[in-house]
Amino acid sequence: MAMAEGKQSMVAKHRQKLYDTKFSKADKALKRRVPEVHALTRAHALDYADLDVETAERLLSMFLRREEERGERKRARGARGGEAEEDEGARRKHRRRRRHRDRDGDRKGSNRDEGEVYGKYGILKESDLNGDKRTEFMLWANEVKSVEVESLARWEEKKMFGEFMDLYNTATLPSTKYYNLDAWRYEQAKAREAGDGDAGGGGEKVVFNDEEERKRELERERNSTKNQKIEAARRDLLASGKLSMMREQERLRAAQQVAYKTGDMKQARDIADILRPNEKDEIEFDMKTGQYRKKSKLNG
C-alpha cells in the first residue's frame, strides 16, 4: 500500500516537473512575441490555451486590440466633449452680443449705462470654475437648475458654469445671493433685526419663516459639502494612483485563483506575498505600469 502511494507521488511529481518545463518554454516563447504583456496575463493566456503558444498569442492580441479600441473611444468622447464646449462657447458669445445690442437699442446707444450693467458685480472667467464664487455657482445650479454640480461630468460642469458666468457678468442672475452669498445673508440678518424691532406679534411669524429658510440653506450646504468631499476623495485617489493600485490588487487576486486552480502553488504564494507584504519584502507599486514590482519574485 505504502509503495503504491509512493509510486503515485513520484508520478505526480514527474508530471508536475514536465508541466513546469513545458510551461517555462512556452512562457519564454510567448514573452518574445508579446513582451509588453505582464507575466500574470501571459500565464493566464497559456493556461487557457493549454500551453499552445500560437493560441495564447492570438488571445493576447485580441485583448490588446480591445484595450486600444477602448482607449480610442475614450479619446473620441473627450474630443467630442471639447467640440461641444467650443460650440457652446460660440453660442454664449452670440447671445451676449445680442443682449448687448438689445440694451443698446433700449438705452439709445448709451455706452456709459451698458458699462454700468456689464461687470456690475465683477467679471468671471472660465478659470474661476473652482474660485471664490464656486459656492454661489453651486447654489444657483441647485436652486435654479435643480442640478447637483458634483454629480455632473467635468465637461457638463464647465458648460453649466459658462451659463452662470454669462448671467453673472451681465448682472442678470435672479437673486443677489448668487453674486455674493455672504453679503446677502448679512442683509437678511439686518432685515430680520429690523423686523423684530418694528413688528409686534407679526414679527414672530417672519422670524419663524426665516428660520425655516435658514435650515433649508444649511441642509443644502451640508449636502454640497458632502458631495465636494466625495469628489475630492475621488480626485485624490486618481492623483495618488491609489485607484490604479486597487484595480491591480483585484487583478492579482483573480490571477491567484487561476494559479490555485491550475496547481501552480508557487505562483499563488508569490501573489499572496505581494497582496500581504511584510517588512522584509521589497514591494512597490509602479505608477507608470500600474503594476506591483518585487525584486526577487514574479516580475523577474
Contacts in CASP RR format, 6 or more apart in sequence:
PFRMAT RR
TARGET T0000
AUTHOR 0000-0000-0000
METHOD contacts of the structure
MODEL  1
MAMAEGKQSMVAKHRQKLYDTKFSKADKALKRRVPEVHALTRAHALDYAD
LDVETAERLLSMFLRREEERGERKRARGARGGEAEEDEGARRKHRRRRRH
RDRDGDRKGSNRDEGEVYGKYGILKESDLNGDKRTEFMLWANEVKSVEVE
SLARWEEKKMFGEFMDLYNTATLPSTKYYNLDAWRYEQAKAREAGDGDAG
GGGEKVVFNDEEERKRELERERNSTKNQKIEAARRDLLASGKLSMMREQE
RLRAAQQVAYKTGDMKQARDIADILRPNEKDEIEFDMKTGQYRKKSKLNG
22 51 0 8 1.000
23 43 0 8 1.000
23 46 0 8 1.000
23 51 0 8 1.000
26 46 0 8 1.000
26 51 0 8 1.000
26 52 0 8 1.000
26 53 0 8 1.000
26 56 0 8 1.000
27 39 0 8 1.000
27 42 0 8 1.000
27 43 0 8 1.000
27 46 0 8 1.000
29 53 0 8 1.000
30 37 0 8 1.000
30 42 0 8 1.000
30 45 0 8 1.000
30 46 0 8 1.000
30 53 0 8 1.000
30 56 0 8 1.000
30 57 0 8 1.000
30 60 0 8 1.000
31 37 0 8 1.000
31 39 0 8 1.000
31 42 0 8 1.000
33 53 0 8 1.000
33 57 0 8 1.000
34 42 0 8 1.000
34 57 0 8 1.000
34 60 0 8 1.000
34 61 0 8 1.000
34 64 0 8 1.000
36 64 0 8 1.000
37 45 0 8 1.000
37 60 0 8 1.000
37 64 0 8 1.000
38 289 0 8 1.000
38 291 0 8 1.000
39 298 0 8 1.000
39 299 0 8 1.000
39 300 0 8 1.000
40 251 0 8 1.000
40 252 0 8 1.000
40 255 0 8 1.000
40 271 0 8 1.000
40 298 0 8 1.000
41 60 0 8 1.000
41 63 0 8 1.000
41 255 0 8 1.000
42 56 0 8 1.000
42 60 0 8 1.000
43 255 0 8 1.000
43 258 0 8 1.000
43 259 0 8 1.000
43 264 0 8 1.000
43 267 0 8 1.000
44 255 0 8 1.000
44 258 0 8 1.000
45 56 0 8 1.000
45 57 0 8 1.000
45 59 0 8 1.000
45 60 0 8 1.000
45 63 0 8 1.000
46 53 0 8 1.000
46 56 0 8 1.000
47 258 0 8 1.000
47 262 0 8 1.000
48 56 0 8 1.000
48 59 0 8 1.000
49 55 0 8 1.000
49 56 0 8 1.000
49 59 0 8 1.000
78 155 0 8 1.000
81 155 0 8 1.000
82 155 0 8 1.000
84 155 0 8 1.000
84 159 0 8 1.000
85 155 0 8 1.000
85 158 0 8 1.000
85 159 0 8 1.000
88 159 0 8 1.000
88 162 0 8 1.000
89 162 0 8 1.000
92 162 0 8 1.000
92 163 0 8 1.000
92 166 0 8 1.000
95 166 0 8 1.000
96 166 0 8 1.000
96 170 0 8 1.000
99 170 0 8 1.000
99 172 0 8 1.000
100 114 0 8 1.000
100 118 0 8 1.000
103 113 0 8 1.000
103 114 0 8 1.000
103 117 0 8 1.000
104 110 0 8 1.000
104 111 0 8 1.000
104 114 0 8 1.000
107 113 0 8 1.000
107 114 0 8 1.000
117 170 0 8 1.000
117 171 0 8 1.000
118 169 0 8 1.000
118 170 0 8 1.000
118 171 0 8 1.000
119 169 0 8 1.000
119 170 0 8 1.000
119 171 0 8 1.000
120 171 0 8 1.000
121 168 0 8 1.000
121 171 0 8 1.000
121 179 0 8 1.000
121 180 0 8 1.000
122 168 0 8 1.000
122 169 0 8 1.000
123 169 0 8 1.000
124 133 0 8 1.000
124 164 0 8 1.000
124 165 0 8 1.000
124 168 0 8 1.000
124 169 0 8 1.000
125 165 0 8 1.000
126 158 0 8 1.000
126 161 0 8 1.000
126 162 0 8 1.000
126 165 0 8 1.000
128 165 0 8 1.000
129 137 0 8 1.000
129 157 0 8 1.000
129 158 0 8 1.000
129 161 0 8 1.000
133 168 0 8 1.000
135 181 0 8 1.000
135 224 0 8 1.000
136 177 0 8 1.000
136 178 0 8 1.000
136 179 0 8 1.000
136 180 0 8 1.000
136 181 0 8 1.000
137 149 0 8 1.000
137 161 0 8 1.000
137 164 0 8 1.000
138 149 0 8 1.000
138 150 0 8 1.000
138 224 0 8 1.000
139 177 0 8 1.000
139 178 0 8 1.000
139 181 0 8 1.000
139 220 0 8 1.000
139 224 0 8 1.000
140 164 0 8 1.000
140 173 0 8 1.000
140 178 0 8 1.000
141 147 0 8 1.000
141 148 0 8 1.000
141 149 0 8 1.000
141 160 0 8 1.000
141 164 0 8 1.000
142 148 0 8 1.000
142 149 0 8 1.000
142 220 0 8 1.000
142 224 0 8 1.000
143 220 0 8 1.000
144 174 0 8 1.000
144 178 0 8 1.000
145 160 0 8 1.000
147 160 0 8 1.000
148 223 0 8 1.000
148 224 0 8 1.000
148 227 0 8 1.000
149 157 0 8 1.000
149 160 0 8 1.000
149 227 0 8 1.000
150 224 0 8 1.000
150 227 0 8 1.000
150 228 0 8 1.000
150 230 0 8 1.000
150 231 0 8 1.000
151 227 0 8 1.000
152 160 0 8 1.000
164 173 0 8 1.000
164 178 0 8 1.000
167 173 0 8 1.000
168 178 0 8 1.000
168 179 0 8 1.000
171 179 0 8 1.000
173 179 0 8 1.000
175 184 0 8 1.000
176 183 0 8 1.000
176 184 0 8 1.000
176 187 0 8 1.000
177 184 0 8 1.000
177 185 0 8 1.000
188 210 0 8 1.000
192 206 0 8 1.000
192 207 0 8 1.000
192 210 0 8 1.000
195 203 0 8 1.000
195 206 0 8 1.000
196 203 0 8 1.000
196 207 0 8 1.000
199 206 0 8 1.000
236 242 0 8 1.000
237 243 0 8 1.000
237 246 0 8 1.000
241 285 0 8 1.000
241 287 0 8 1.000
244 285 0 8 1.000
244 287 0 8 1.000
244 290 0 8 1.000
245 285 0 8 1.000
245 290 0 8 1.000
248 285 0 8 1.000
248 290 0 8 1.000
248 291 0 8 1.000
248 292 0 8 1.000
249 275 0 8 1.000
252 271 0 8 1.000
252 274 0 8 1.000
252 275 0 8 1.000
252 292 0 8 1.000
253 271 0 8 1.000
253 275 0 8 1.000
255 267 0 8 1.000
255 271 0 8 1.000
256 267 0 8 1.000
256 268 0 8 1.000
256 271 0 8 1.000
256 272 0 8 1.000
256 275 0 8 1.000
259 265 0 8 1.000
259 267 0 8 1.000
259 268 0 8 1.000
259 271 0 8 1.000
260 268 0 8 1.000
267 298 0 8 1.000
270 294 0 8 1.000
270 297 0 8 1.000
270 298 0 8 1.000
271 298 0 8 1.000
273 281 0 8 1.000
273 283 0 8 1.000
273 294 0 8 1.000
273 297 0 8 1.000
274 281 0 8 1.000
274 283 0 8 1.000
274 292 0 8 1.000
274 294 0 8 1.000
274 297 0 8 1.000
274 298 0 8 1.000
277 283 0 8 1.000
281 294 0 8 1.000
282 294 0 8 1.000
282 295 0 8 1.000
282 296 0 8 1.000
283 292 0 8 1.000
283 293 0 8 1.000
283 294 0 8 1.000
284 292 0 8 1.000
284 293 0 8 1.000
285 291 0 8 1.000
285 292 0 8 1.000
285 293 0 8 1.000
286 292 0 8 1.000
286 293 0 8 1.000
291 299 0 8 1.000
292 298 0 8 1.000
292 299 0 8 1.000
293 299 0 8 1.000
END
